[in-house]
Amino acid sequence: MLTILGNGAIGNLLALQCQHLQIDYRIIARSESPTEIHCQFSQQSPQHQATVLQPVYQQVTDSIDSDLFILPLKAYQIIPAIQQYKPQLNPKVPLVLLHNGMVDHQHVLQLVPDNPIIIATTSYGAFKHQADGVNITGIGATQGGWLRNSEDNLYFQGLFERLLPPCNWHEDILQVLWRKLAVNSVINPLTAIHNIPNGKLAEPQYRSTIMAVSAEIATLMNRLDLPVTQNELVSNCMAIVEKTAANYSSMHQDVQHKRQTEIENISGYVVSQGEKLSVSTPANSSLLEQIRKIETYYK
């Protein structure tokens, strides 16, 4: 059995995959818990048709003693969630931290000193247009790696990768996370600030900012012994922009719905690392301050 924390867009997508694959699961709902969720696919195919999810819930006070405990949350929600559910969590259950942005991994290791931990990031796209509806906007790929190994890595990897295939596993997940951070540091704040879909970032007026943000992150990565070039990061970012051209980023959606964004775990993380490593990050700092200013308008 799998336990999924939260009934956000990706949480509901995971539950839908479990329903299709006949994998036993439970959702710990963090908001409303509708008896039916209507799921639509932006790109329909024989495998991806509009369907109805009939979610299976468990109480927030129930023990968590499943094969995997998956946390598909905002980055800033990860540590508070682990703190909240630690008393119910069997110390042998592997956690899957599935999020954008960066989290303090050392803090996570201290909070759960015995549990195996997977760090994962996915390019699947989904958003909730209402409490009982979710729109899956992109069938992507998933990257994963172990922050703390289990006694049977391959079993748990096989179970998780059935949900969000294809899933590639990495010895050095930090390299993958930084490359994903470089993409998020461009796409999320720029689309939120300018109120545009991802594909608009291919237009010339955004090029200089994309180059500057990528150059700063490339410098940081090289300082951290994660070899990369500015051109690699820009090329990777623009490939994602093209592939997800019609999509609206999660930060764009957060701003439009006046929700807290993940800016502190994206641009904020880049700026904080720059301060630690004495690397100047004016482009990332500018985006950070612009999103912070937007957030103050609706707080």
Secondary structure, 3 states (H helix, E strand, C coil): CEEEECCCHHHHHHHHHHHHHCCCEEEECCCCCCCCEEEEECCCECCECCEEECCCECCCCCCECCCEEEEECCHHHHHHHHHHHHHHECCCCCEEEECCCCCCHHHHHHHCCCCCEEEEEECCEEEEEECCEEEEEECCCEEEEEEECCCCHHHHHHHHHCCCCCEEECCCHHHHHHHHHHHHHHHHHHHHHHCCCHHHHHCHHHHHHHHHHHHHHHHHHHHCCCCCCHHHHHHHHHHHHHHCCCCCCHHHHHHHCCCCCCHHHCHHHHHHHHHHHCCCCHHHHHHHHHHHHHHHHCC
